[in-house]
């Protein structure tokens, strides 16, 4: 849902990206630093219920998620391995955030715990569905709930609860993240299904089947 902001976000980060390149930092270094910051902040603040501080720090480090890509484009350093590292680190950061919320919920509210676990698992499936489809050569980059959507919805709700909103606000938000992720998985499965059907070999309409001794062969055009 927030993908339309990526272009403006990338342009806003361009001056900082060029500065970091000039002082010798690489996009990969920024990727690792951002992931480490998110993980440490999430695991330190969120299980303690310090959600304002936690998501402020997490949000600052999540800037690196867009910054590394902007640096790679500005410096002509875009590589397939860099994209692989970036995607892998994203999964680690996301896992830390939702796992930390689940750790807190385990000692406070069962419904929130289950919603956090569902959001965690389904978020990984969203990413896996796209990656597996791309490995087959299919485009499955669709869906209503991507990474930024999941983190923003969960983060805003957690901060609201820390400011005095009832806990059900967070529970509901995590449920929305889980449901939105499930819909996104279904959308990506459907996209992969359509791509697979479009790329499947089609039998010639005039092809007929005949039997030969010791084999099952086709008469007419050779089957693909």
Buried (B, 14 or more C-beta within 10 A) or exposed (E): EBEEEEEEBBEEBBEBBEEBBEEEBBBBBBBBBBBBBBBBBBBBBBBEEBBBBBBBBBBEBBBBBBBBBBBBBBBEBEEEEBEEBBBEBBBEBBBBBBBBBBBBBBEEBEBBBBBBBBBBBBBBBBBEBBEBBEEEEBEBEBBEBBBBBBBBBBBBBBBBBBEEEEBBBBBBBBBBBBBBBBBBBEBBBEBBEEBEEEEEEEEEEEEEEEEEEEEEEEEEEEEE
